[in-house]
Amino acid sequence: MITGLSAVVLLWSFFQAPVTCGAPVRGRDDGCRNNATGLLMGCHIRQHRWQKLKMLILR
Ligand SMILES: [Zn+2]
């Protein structure tokens, strides 16, 4: 039960949680500040999503 619940929380934070985009932006230390839904999803700039995925894969 606990693992099922934490999996749901994990999925929610990946795809639904209100977060800042945080994609790396040239010339800025703190990255993109736009609102995004989910840690994996990035903001309305579609390229940011791919930048974040690329960062995850490279790490
Ligand atoms: Zn962004």
PDB file of the backbone (N, CA, C, O) and the ligand in Angstrom, with CONECT records:
HET     ZN  A 101       1
ATOM      1  N   MET A   1       0.832  -1.213   0.000  1.00  0.00           N
ATOM      2  CA  MET A   1       0.000   0.000   0.000  1.00  0.00           C
ATOM      3  C   MET A   1       0.865   1.260   0.000  1.00  0.00           C
ATOM      4  O   MET A   1       0.620   2.200  -0.757  1.00  0.00           O
ATOM      5  N   ILE A   2       1.877   1.259   0.863  1.00  0.00           N
ATOM      6  CA  ILE A   2       2.703   2.456   0.983  1.00  0.00           C
ATOM      7  C   ILE A   2       3.465   2.715  -0.320  1.00  0.00           C
ATOM      8  O   ILE A   2       3.590   3.860  -0.755  1.00  0.00           O
ATOM      9  N   THR A   3       3.965   1.659  -0.929  1.00  0.00           N
ATOM     10  CA  THR A   3       4.702   1.858  -2.179  1.00  0.00           C
ATOM     11  C   THR A   3       3.769   2.352  -3.272  1.00  0.00           C
ATOM     12  O   THR A   3       4.154   3.184  -4.094  1.00  0.00           O
ATOM     13  N   GLY A   4       2.542   1.840  -3.283  1.00  0.00           N
ATOM     14  CA  GLY A   4       1.566   2.307  -4.275  1.00  0.00           C
ATOM     15  C   GLY A   4       1.272   3.781  -4.097  1.00  0.00           C
ATOM     16  O   GLY A   4       1.187   4.528  -5.072  1.00  0.00           O
ATOM     17  N   LEU A   5       1.116   4.201  -2.847  1.00  0.00           N
ATOM     18  CA  LEU A   5       0.817   5.603  -2.567  1.00  0.00           C
ATOM     19  C   LEU A   5       1.982   6.496  -2.974  1.00  0.00           C
ATOM     20  O   LEU A   5       1.780   7.542  -3.591  1.00  0.00           O
ATOM     21  N   SER A   6       3.197   6.087  -2.633  1.00  0.00           N
ATOM     22  CA  SER A   6       4.340   6.936  -2.964  1.00  0.00           C
ATOM     23  C   SER A   6       4.577   6.966  -4.467  1.00  0.00           C
ATOM     24  O   SER A   6       5.084   7.954  -4.998  1.00  0.00           O
ATOM     25  N   ALA A   7       4.213   5.885  -5.155  1.00  0.00           N
ATOM     26  CA  ALA A   7       4.306   5.917  -6.611  1.00  0.00           C
ATOM     27  C   ALA A   7       3.351   6.957  -7.180  1.00  0.00           C
ATOM     28  O   ALA A   7       3.691   7.678  -8.118  1.00  0.00           O
ATOM     29  N   VAL A   8       2.144   7.029  -6.603  1.00  0.00           N
ATOM     30  CA  VAL A   8       1.173   8.033  -7.052  1.00  0.00           C
ATOM     31  C   VAL A   8       1.709   9.436  -6.790  1.00  0.00           C
ATOM     32  O   VAL A   8       1.610  10.318  -7.643  1.00  0.00           O
ATOM     33  N   VAL A   9       2.275   9.632  -5.607  1.00  0.00           N
ATOM     34  CA  VAL A   9       2.837  10.947  -5.275  1.00  0.00           C
ATOM     35  C   VAL A   9       3.968  11.293  -6.228  1.00  0.00           C
ATOM     36  O   VAL A   9       4.094  12.434  -6.674  1.00  0.00           O
ATOM     37  N   LEU A  10       4.786  10.300  -6.534  1.00  0.00           N
ATOM     38  CA  LEU A  10       5.903  10.515  -7.444  1.00  0.00           C
ATOM     39  C   LEU A  10       5.394  10.930  -8.828  1.00  0.00           C
ATOM     40  O   LEU A  10       5.885  11.891  -9.421  1.00  0.00           O
ATOM     41  N   LEU A  11       4.405  10.191  -9.327  1.00  0.00           N
ATOM     42  CA  LEU A  11       3.838  10.520 -10.633  1.00  0.00           C
ATOM     43  C   LEU A  11       3.205  11.905 -10.610  1.00  0.00           C
ATOM     44  O   LEU A  11       3.338  12.680 -11.557  1.00  0.00           O
ATOM     45  N   TRP A  12       2.506  12.207  -9.498  1.00  0.00           N
ATOM     46  CA  TRP A  12       1.864  13.518  -9.401  1.00  0.00           C
ATOM     47  C   TRP A  12       2.902  14.638  -9.470  1.00  0.00           C
ATOM     48  O   TRP A  12       2.706  15.636 -10.164  1.00  0.00           O
ATOM     49  N   SER A  13       4.015  14.461  -8.739  1.00  0.00           N
ATOM     50  CA  SER A  13       5.024  15.524  -8.742  1.00  0.00           C
ATOM     51  C   SER A  13       5.741  15.601 -10.089  1.00  0.00           C
ATOM     52  O   SER A  13       6.237  16.662 -10.466  1.00  0.00           O
ATOM     53  N   PHE A  14       5.799  14.484 -10.815  1.00  0.00           N
ATOM     54  CA  PHE A  14       6.425  14.519 -12.133  1.00  0.00           C
ATOM     55  C   PHE A  14       5.547  15.201 -13.170  1.00  0.00           C
ATOM     56  O   PHE A  14       6.054  15.891 -14.054  1.00  0.00           O
ATOM     57  N   PHE A  15       4.219  15.012 -13.071  1.00  0.00           N
ATOM     58  CA  PHE A  15       3.364  15.430 -14.171  1.00  0.00           C
ATOM     59  C   PHE A  15       2.303  16.458 -13.811  1.00  0.00           C
ATOM     60  O   PHE A  15       1.707  17.052 -14.709  1.00  0.00           O
ATOM     61  N   GLN A  16       2.041  16.693 -12.505  1.00  0.00           N
ATOM     62  CA  GLN A  16       0.942  17.570 -12.133  1.00  0.00           C
ATOM     63  C   GLN A  16       1.319  18.687 -11.174  1.00  0.00           C
ATOM     64  O   GLN A  16       0.658  19.725 -11.152  1.00  0.00           O
ATOM     65  N   ALA A  17       2.362  18.497 -10.383  1.00  0.00           N
ATOM     66  CA  ALA A  17       2.646  19.448  -9.315  1.00  0.00           C
ATOM     67  C   ALA A  17       2.998  20.823  -9.870  1.00  0.00           C
ATOM     68  O   ALA A  17       3.708  20.930 -10.871  1.00  0.00           O
ATOM     69  N   PRO A  18       2.495  21.893  -9.212  1.00  0.00           N
ATOM     70  CA  PRO A  18       2.856  23.247  -9.643  1.00  0.00           C
ATOM     71  C   PRO A  18       4.269  23.601  -9.208  1.00  0.00           C
ATOM     72  O   PRO A  18       4.535  23.760  -8.017  1.00  0.00           O
ATOM     73  N   VAL A  19       5.162  23.724 -10.156  1.00  0.00           N
ATOM     74  CA  VAL A  19       6.560  24.041  -9.868  1.00  0.00           C
ATOM     75  C   VAL A  19       7.029  25.103 -10.858  1.00  0.00           C
ATOM     76  O   VAL A  19       6.345  25.399 -11.838  1.00  0.00           O
ATOM     77  N   THR A  20       8.193  25.665 -10.591  1.00  0.00           N
ATOM     78  CA  THR A  20       8.802  26.517 -11.604  1.00  0.00           C
ATOM     79  C   THR A  20       9.559  25.633 -12.591  1.00  0.00           C
ATOM     80  O   THR A  20      10.060  24.564 -12.241  1.00  0.00           O
ATOM     81  N   CYS A  21       9.627  26.101 -13.811  1.00  0.00           N
ATOM     82  CA  CYS A  21      10.187  25.298 -14.897  1.00  0.00           C
ATOM     83  C   CYS A  21      11.615  24.854 -14.572  1.00  0.00           C
ATOM     84  O   CYS A  21      11.901  23.657 -14.552  1.00  0.00           O
ATOM     85  N   GLY A  22      12.513  25.813 -14.317  1.00  0.00           N
ATOM     86  CA  GLY A  22      13.858  25.465 -13.876  1.00  0.00           C
ATOM     87  C   GLY A  22      14.775  24.963 -14.965  1.00  0.00           C
ATOM     88  O   GLY A  22      15.877  24.497 -14.674  1.00  0.00           O
ATOM     89  N   ALA A  23      14.348  25.046 -16.218  1.00  0.00           N
ATOM     90  CA  ALA A  23      15.229  24.630 -17.297  1.00  0.00           C
ATOM     91  C   ALA A  23      16.422  25.583 -17.382  1.00  0.00           C
ATOM     92  O   ALA A  23      16.273  26.775 -17.115  1.00  0.00           O
ATOM     93  N   PRO A  24      17.587  25.085 -17.745  1.00  0.00           N
ATOM     94  CA  PRO A  24      18.770  25.943 -17.843  1.00  0.00           C
ATOM     95  C   PRO A  24      18.603  26.986 -18.942  1.00  0.00           C
ATOM     96  O   PRO A  24      18.259  26.666 -20.080  1.00  0.00           O
ATOM     97  N   VAL A  25      18.854  28.237 -18.575  1.00  0.00           N
ATOM     98  CA  VAL A  25      18.749  29.341 -19.518  1.00  0.00           C
ATOM     99  C   VAL A  25      20.104  30.030 -19.582  1.00  0.00           C
ATOM    100  O   VAL A  25      20.712  30.329 -18.554  1.00  0.00           O
ATOM    101  N   ARG A  26      20.567  30.275 -20.797  1.00  0.00           N
ATOM    102  CA  ARG A  26      21.862  30.927 -20.951  1.00  0.00           C
ATOM    103  C   ARG A  26      21.870  32.297 -20.287  1.00  0.00           C
ATOM    104  O   ARG A  26      20.945  33.086 -20.478  1.00  0.00           O
ATOM    105  N   GLY A  27      22.896  32.581 -19.517  1.00  0.00           N
ATOM    106  CA  GLY A  27      23.028  33.879 -18.890  1.00  0.00           C
ATOM    107  C   GLY A  27      22.278  34.026 -17.589  1.00  0.00           C
ATOM    108  O   GLY A  27      22.256  35.111 -17.010  1.00  0.00           O
ATOM    109  N   ARG A  28      21.648  32.932 -17.105  1.00  0.00           N
ATOM    110  CA  ARG A  28      20.943  32.993 -15.831  1.00  0.00           C
ATOM    111  C   ARG A  28      21.395  31.841 -14.949  1.00  0.00           C
ATOM    112  O   ARG A  28      21.555  30.712 -15.412  1.00  0.00           O
ATOM    113  N   ASP A  29      21.600  32.144 -13.669  1.00  0.00           N
ATOM    114  CA  ASP A  29      22.042  31.105 -12.747  1.00  0.00           C
ATOM    115  C   ASP A  29      20.888  30.226 -12.296  1.00  0.00           C
ATOM    116  O   ASP A  29      21.055  29.023 -12.096  1.00  0.00           O
ATOM    117  N   ASP A  30      19.711  30.834 -12.138  1.00  0.00           N
ATOM    118  CA  ASP A  30      18.605  30.109 -11.525  1.00  0.00           C
ATOM    119  C   ASP A  30      17.692  29.448 -12.547  1.00  0.00           C
ATOM    120  O   ASP A  30      16.710  28.811 -12.167  1.00  0.00           O
ATOM    121  N   GLY A  31      17.994  29.586 -13.841  1.00  0.00           N
ATOM    122  CA  GLY A  31      17.190  28.922 -14.860  1.00  0.00           C
ATOM    123  C   GLY A  31      15.858  29.597 -15.098  1.00  0.00           C
ATOM    124  O   GLY A  31      15.594  30.685 -14.587  1.00  0.00           O
ATOM    125  N   CYS A  32      15.025  28.939 -15.880  1.00  0.00           N
ATOM    126  CA  CYS A  32      13.734  29.485 -16.282  1.00  0.00           C
ATOM    127  C   CYS A  32      12.800  29.611 -15.085  1.00  0.00           C
ATOM    128  O   CYS A  32      12.710  28.692 -14.270  1.00  0.00           O
ATOM    129  N   ARG A  33      12.111  30.728 -14.971  1.00  0.00           N
ATOM    130  CA  ARG A  33      11.239  30.962 -13.813  1.00  0.00           C
ATOM    131  C   ARG A  33       9.760  30.823 -14.153  1.00  0.00           C
ATOM    132  O   ARG A  33       8.910  31.116 -13.312  1.00  0.00           O
ATOM    133  N   ASN A  34       9.442  30.391 -15.341  1.00  0.00           N
ATOM    134  CA  ASN A  34       8.034  30.245 -15.702  1.00  0.00           C
ATOM    135  C   ASN A  34       7.376  29.126 -14.910  1.00  0.00           C
ATOM    136  O   ASN A  34       8.041  28.203 -14.439  1.00  0.00           O
ATOM    137  N   ASN A  35       6.063  29.222 -14.772  1.00  0.00           N
ATOM    138  CA  ASN A  35       5.330  28.163 -14.083  1.00  0.00           C
ATOM    139  C   ASN A  35       5.236  26.934 -14.964  1.00  0.00           C
ATOM    140  O   ASN A  35       5.056  27.030 -16.178  1.00  0.00           O
ATOM    141  N   ALA A  36       5.361  25.779 -14.331  1.00  0.00           N
ATOM    142  CA  ALA A  36       5.236  24.520 -15.051  1.00  0.00           C
ATOM    143  C   ALA A  36       4.365  23.583 -14.234  1.00  0.00           C
ATOM    144  O   ALA A  36       4.260  23.737 -13.017  1.00  0.00           O
ATOM    145  N   THR A  37       3.746  22.625 -14.882  1.00  0.00           N
ATOM    146  CA  THR A  37       2.991  21.598 -14.160  1.00  0.00           C
ATOM    147  C   THR A  37       3.784  20.309 -14.201  1.00  0.00           C
ATOM    148  O   THR A  37       3.805  19.616 -15.218  1.00  0.00           O
ATOM    149  N   GLY A  38       4.430  19.992 -13.108  1.00  0.00           N
ATOM    150  CA  GLY A  38       5.178  18.750 -13.021  1.00  0.00           C
ATOM    151  C   GLY A  38       6.661  18.957 -13.217  1.00  0.00           C
ATOM    152  O   GLY A  38       7.089  19.777 -14.029  1.00  0.00           O
ATOM    153  N   LEU A  39       7.443  18.202 -12.462  1.00  0.00           N
ATOM    154  CA  LEU A  39       8.895  18.350 -12.525  1.00  0.00           C
ATOM    155  C   LEU A  39       9.439  18.007 -13.907  1.00  0.00           C
ATOM    156  O   LEU A  39      10.450  18.564 -14.335  1.00  0.00           O
ATOM    157  N   LEU A  40       8.769  17.091 -14.602  1.00  0.00           N
ATOM    158  CA  LEU A  40       9.292  16.647 -15.888  1.00  0.00           C
ATOM    159  C   LEU A  40       8.758  17.453 -17.054  1.00  0.00           C
ATOM    160  O   LEU A  40       9.242  17.297 -18.175  1.00  0.00           O
ATOM    161  N   MET A  41       7.770  18.315 -16.822  1.00  0.00           N
ATOM    162  CA  MET A  41       7.038  18.839 -17.954  1.00  0.00           C
ATOM    163  C   MET A  41       7.509  20.195 -18.461  1.00  0.00           C
ATOM    164  O   MET A  41       7.227  20.523 -19.613  1.00  0.00           O
ATOM    165  N   GLY A  42       8.197  20.985 -17.683  1.00  0.00           N
ATOM    166  CA  GLY A  42       8.644  22.273 -18.176  1.00  0.00           C
ATOM    167  C   GLY A  42       7.495  23.230 -18.420  1.00  0.00           C
ATOM    168  O   GLY A  42       6.335  22.888 -18.192  1.00  0.00           O
ATOM    169  N   CYS A  43       7.820  24.441 -18.887  1.00  0.00           N
ATOM    170  CA  CYS A  43       6.811  25.483 -19.057  1.00  0.00           C
ATOM    171  C   CYS A  43       6.249  25.464 -20.469  1.00  0.00           C
ATOM    172  O   CYS A  43       6.365  24.462 -21.174  1.00  0.00           O
ATOM    173  N   HIS A  44       5.634  26.584 -20.887  1.00  0.00           N
ATOM    174  CA  HIS A  44       5.006  26.635 -22.204  1.00  0.00           C
ATOM    175  C   HIS A  44       6.027  26.604 -23.332  1.00  0.00           C
ATOM    176  O   HIS A  44       5.678  26.355 -24.485  1.00  0.00           O
ATOM    177  N   ILE A  45       7.290  26.859 -22.996  1.00  0.00           N
ATOM    178  CA  ILE A  45       8.333  26.742 -24.013  1.00  0.00           C
ATOM    179  C   ILE A  45       8.699  25.269 -24.149  1.00  0.00           C
ATOM    180  O   ILE A  45       9.316  24.695 -23.252  1.00  0.00           O
ATOM    181  N   ARG A  46       8.323  24.659 -25.267  1.00  0.00           N
ATOM    182  CA  ARG A  46       8.410  23.217 -25.390  1.00  0.00           C
ATOM    183  C   ARG A  46       9.853  22.731 -25.299  1.00  0.00           C
ATOM    184  O   ARG A  46      10.124  21.626 -24.830  1.00  0.00           O
ATOM    185  N   GLN A  47      10.767  23.575 -25.755  1.00  0.00           N
ATOM    186  CA  GLN A  47      12.174  23.185 -25.755  1.00  0.00           C
ATOM    187  C   GLN A  47      12.681  22.918 -24.345  1.00  0.00           C
ATOM    188  O   GLN A  47      13.558  22.080 -24.139  1.00  0.00           O
ATOM    189  N   HIS A  48      12.123  23.639 -23.374  1.00  0.00           N
ATOM    190  CA  HIS A  48      12.587  23.469 -22.002  1.00  0.00           C
ATOM    191  C   HIS A  48      12.332  22.063 -21.497  1.00  0.00           C
ATOM    192  O   HIS A  48      13.136  21.529 -20.733  1.00  0.00           O
ATOM    193  N   ARG A  49      11.233  21.454 -21.906  1.00  0.00           N
ATOM    194  CA  ARG A  49      10.944  20.087 -21.488  1.00  0.00           C
ATOM    195  C   ARG A  49      12.057  19.152 -21.952  1.00  0.00           C
ATOM    196  O   ARG A  49      12.534  18.311 -21.191  1.00  0.00           O
ATOM    197  N   TRP A  50      12.460  19.311 -23.203  1.00  0.00           N
ATOM    198  CA  TRP A  50      13.507  18.447 -23.737  1.00  0.00           C
ATOM    199  C   TRP A  50      14.841  18.730 -23.068  1.00  0.00           C
ATOM    200  O   TRP A  50      15.629  17.811 -22.845  1.00  0.00           O
ATOM    201  N   GLN A  51      15.104  19.996 -22.744  1.00  0.00           N
ATOM    202  CA  GLN A  51      16.344  20.321 -22.039  1.00  0.00           C
ATOM    203  C   GLN A  51      16.385  19.637 -20.684  1.00  0.00           C
ATOM    204  O   GLN A  51      17.426  19.129 -20.269  1.00  0.00           O
ATOM    205  N   LYS A  52      15.251  19.625 -19.994  1.00  0.00           N
ATOM    206  CA  LYS A  52      15.212  18.992 -18.686  1.00  0.00           C
ATOM    207  C   LYS A  52      15.373  17.485 -18.796  1.00  0.00           C
ATOM    208  O   LYS A  52      16.083  16.871 -18.000  1.00  0.00           O
ATOM    209  N   LEU A  53      14.716  16.892 -19.781  1.00  0.00           N
ATOM    210  CA  LEU A  53      14.860  15.438 -19.981  1.00  0.00           C
ATOM    211  C   LEU A  53      16.311  15.096 -20.291  1.00  0.00           C
ATOM    212  O   LEU A  53      16.860  14.118 -19.783  1.00  0.00           O
ATOM    213  N   LYS A  54      16.919  15.920 -21.135  1.00  0.00           N
ATOM    214  CA  LYS A  54      18.317  15.676 -21.509  1.00  0.00           C
ATOM    215  C   LYS A  54      19.219  15.743 -20.280  1.00  0.00           C
ATOM    216  O   LYS A  54      20.131  14.933 -20.118  1.00  0.00           O
ATOM    217  N   MET A  55      18.947  16.730 -19.409  1.00  0.00           N
ATOM    218  CA  MET A  55      19.730  16.842 -18.179  1.00  0.00           C
ATOM    219  C   MET A  55      19.598  15.587 -17.334  1.00  0.00           C
ATOM    220  O   MET A  55      20.587  15.076 -16.807  1.00  0.00           O
ATOM    221  N   LEU A  56      18.359  15.086 -17.205  1.00  0.00           N
ATOM    222  CA  LEU A  56      18.145  13.884 -16.409  1.00  0.00           C
ATOM    223  C   LEU A  56      18.882  12.689 -16.981  1.00  0.00           C
ATOM    224  O   LEU A  56      19.475  11.909 -16.237  1.00  0.00           O
ATOM    225  N   ILE A  57      18.850  12.539 -18.299  1.00  0.00           N
ATOM    226  CA  ILE A  57      19.481  11.388 -18.933  1.00  0.00           C
ATOM    227  C   ILE A  57      20.992  11.478 -18.810  1.00  0.00           C
ATOM    228  O   ILE A  57      21.651  10.475 -18.533  1.00  0.00           O
ATOM    229  N   LEU A  58      21.549  12.665 -19.011  1.00  0.00           N
ATOM    230  CA  LEU A  58      22.999  12.831 -18.935  1.00  0.00           C
ATOM    231  C   LEU A  58      23.512  12.572 -17.527  1.00  0.00           C
ATOM    232  O   LEU A  58      24.636  12.106 -17.344  1.00  0.00           O
ATOM    233  N   ARG A  59      22.680  12.878 -16.529  1.00  0.00           N
ATOM    234  CA  ARG A  59      23.083  12.631 -15.161  1.00  0.00           C
ATOM    235  C   ARG A  59      22.887  11.173 -14.871  1.00  0.00           C
ATOM    236  O   ARG A  59      23.163  10.721 -13.760  1.00  0.00           O
TER     237      ARG A  59
HETATM  238 ZN    ZN A 101      10.873  27.156 -19.096  1.00  0.00          ZN2+
END
